[in-house]
Amino acid sequence: MHLSAHHPLVADRTQDSRLVQAYLGRRPSVPPVWFMRQAGRSLPEYRALRETSSMLDACLQPELAAEITMQPVRRHGVDAAIFFSDIVIPLLVVGLDVKIVAGRGPVFASPVRTAVDIARVTDIDPDTVISRGGPIVEAVEQITALLAQESERRGEPLPLIGFAGAPFTLAAYLVEGGPSKDHLAARGLIFRDPAAWEALTGWLAEVTGRFLRLQLQAGASAGQLFDSWAGSLAPEVYRTAALPASRRAVEIAREVTPPREATIERIPLAHFGVGTGELLADIATLGVDVVGLDHRVSIVDALMRMNAPVAVQGNLDPALLFAPEPVWQEALDRLLRQGRAASAHIVNLGHGVPPETDPDVLTAIVRRVHEAS
Amino acid sequence: MHLSAHHPLVADRTQDSRLVQAYLGRRPSVPPVWFMRQAGRSLPEYRALRETSSMLDACLQPELAAEITMQPVRRHGVDAAIFFSDIVIPLLVVGLDVKIVAGRGPVFASPVRTAVDIARVTDIDPDTVISRGGPIVEAVEQITALLAQESERRGEPLPLIGFAGAPFTLAAYLVEGGPSKDHLAARGLIFRDPAAWEALTGWLAEVTGRFLRLQLQAGASAGQLFDSWAGSLAPEVYRTAALPASRRAVEIAREVTPPREATIERIPLAHFGVGTGELLADIATLGVDVVGLDHRVSIVDALMRMNAPVAVQGNLDPALLFAPEPVWQEALDRLLRQGRAASAHIVNLGHGVPPETDPDVLTAIVRRVHEAS
């Protein structure tokens, strides 16, 4: 399946989509809505597809990744697809030994704790993520082709959002060797050996920036950097030990060469982290167009702290997915009103879709967002 | 061991302690310092004592609980003991079936999810925590006697801080059946059945308020309410679904009858939760004297958001315990300077002592706090 001829077409058309317009800070007449982790265990069709392959394998099988990415787009009518991937995929692609352990998450065969461990990792050429990134490119090409079909059916352009983890969160996984509650091994390393930490996160910025750029180059219309665990850092630590590498990853992603025939002015980038209320003034300096908020901070407070021309994305409390309809409707309507204070507002949850979510509630939320406007 | 004759004496003397003075908003010439979870796995003498008994058993064996409570006081020279207990102890005392599962935490035999489950729990008379609270009273009496000895040795009064969990965090444990990452079952119940939720947290306020009052009545000089998971709530949810029950627990704890011969004007109460930066304006209305901060929020921002005459406690980043000495020293000195903006500042970590902490670092921090002033 060779689809590269589609890029310019897709890229061009999605510029007028609700999502890309909002990501570029123009308020579309109908606000866009999508859900973090919309492709995933809340969908029976996802669980059926995933029965026969592991998470990381699924991410690297282009047809499977493409199909999984499309499932929520077809089912819920969301305004964007988000590339189905895992935060550790670029590290797997460059050759690190990592597996997803059920009930735990990604676990690395060798945690990276000392300067020697770090040198072993940073010796890998970051361009490896490109040279071995064939399955990523192919998946993105398949998705944009499928989105073009879906767009035709719906009569409106549908963009793909690229997916990548931020250097701090990736470093936390590497140093801990897997998920952890408070990332103390990683956060301790920041203080214990700042030079080694800088080398590690600098390298991760090169790798994850390229991973995102690869997706943009292959046809994704926007990108999102996930710094899941940034909220565990004190603001001054975030500023010195996490932000510089995130900013570098954003820079690298921005080096994407627009397809020849396209008239793209800018491929917008978004950022999301959990519990980042205290970090927003710093996150606003990252160079992204959109800042995602979790449910703990109000849009009003967030805009005040950022004081920057960014669009905001979020931040419906995922717990509302288990509320009676009138309760979540009222909260959603309030959120939509709050969003009007921003240059543009993209509706999303304050966190990923919980696996136990009734998918019909997500569909109903999409409908209400589209009708409420 | 009958020690009740000690209460008035102990209570009187500790009024002049650094900790109680600071808790009452008077700035002592030397700022007090203690550490959340100072009695625990970071100490080899604790690990030795705990070898033969389970966590919950240890909490209910007065001599053992007293000895564990005293260990960090003797070793580190901290300015207060914190009652060695577990957040679920009052629930165990009133008869619920709960065990600590290694590597996981407290697990309840039957999660409390429906209105029927909740009624089964709330049918228990909250006064049961008092009628069956003998081991708690005895432990507190033993601790205050041991603190009196230690005070004599040091030549300064040493208070005991009572310990209790806040209703929201206790409810989250009960509804989830144990620890969880995002407390979605509990947070969903808030929306799904607000009346049942109110009944549950209302009952928990009665129980945990009495549990704290029991300790104060038995000789503790101050109390702290731990709402470990409050930070998972959106501010408006905290305000309506968690704060009222916490306020009620504080009220109940305040009903303590001062010992006849004592001249106590007020037994100060503190509050602590993780990730509560967005909740501080609400927490400031709880009726406590001291607000604990985790390391994610600066004291300066916290004071601005609270705008109330409370003392602040915290908030050294626990990751600094793994930093070279000059690094934590500089951070500590900065923290001490920031603390001067508050009516009083009690030095503590932004979270509990990690088990892997080198205890000598804690001792060195105490020394520096006492010398820096």
Interface residues (C-beta under 8 A of the other chain):
Chain A: D182 L184 R187 G188 L189 I190 F191 R192 G231 S232 L233 A234 P235 V237 G275 G277 E278 H295 R296 V297 S298 D301 D317 P318 A319 L320 L321 F322 A323 P324 V327 W328 G350 H351 P354 E356
Chain B: D182 L184 R187 G188 L189 I190 F191 R192 G231 S232 L233 A234 P235 V237 G275 G277 E278 H295 R296 V297 S298 D301 D317 P318 A319 L320 L321 F322 A323 P324 V327 W328 G350 H351 P354 E356
